[in-house]
Amino acid sequence: MAVMLHESSLADAADRLWEELPGHRVEILNGSIVVTPPPDGRHQVTLSWLIVACHEAGDRQAGLKTVGGIGL
């Protein structure tokens, strides 16, 4: 769905979207605004399972860190 905004700049349009869509990630990538919805419950459960599995596999001993909350 395309939305036409009459803002003075791309940054102003991104700021407005960020204010109007709490929880969404609003980014300017290659001159376009990209809006990503927040992760759902299934996503968070999967992430939790993955973090536990990495910990059990010895991520710290291998010098690795598992960090949730960073988009991949």
N, C-alpha and C positions, 0 to 999 in steps of 0.2 A: 504494500500500500504506500503510495507516495503522498506526502503532505507538503503543501506549499506554505512556506513561512516568509513573511516580509520583515526580516530583521536587517539590521545595518551591517552585520558581518556573520560569517560562518560561526565564529566563536560565540556571538550573541545568541544565535539560534541554538547552538549546543547547550549553552547555559540555560536557556529557557526550557529546553527538553529535560535537562537534568532536574530542574526545579519541579516540572510537571509530572515526572515519572520517577517517584522515589523508589530506590532499590535497584533501578536499572543502571547499567553502565553506559555512559554516553561518551563516545570517542570521535575524534576527527582523524580519519585515516586516509591518506592520499587525496585530500581535498573533499572527502565525503563524510557525512555524519553517520556513524554506525551506533545503533542502540541495541544493547543486549539485555534481555530480561534477567531477573535474578534467578539463581538455581532453584530447582524445586526440591521436594523432600527426597525423592529417589536419588537425585544427584548427590545430596549431602550424605545419604546412607552409603552410597557407593564410595564416596571420598573417605568416609570414616573407615570402611572395610579396607580400603587400599592403604591408608596410613598404618593401621594395625598390622597388615601383612608386611609392609616394608620394615616396620619396627621389629617384627618377629624374624625377618630375614637378616637382620643385623645391619640396618642402614647406618646407624651411628658408628659402628665398628669399621665400616667401610669409608667413613668420612663424609657420608651423605646426610642431608637434612630433608625431612618431609614437612612441607609447609602447606596448610590448608588456607583457603581464602584468596589465593592468587590465581587468576584466570589462566587457563591453559587451553 
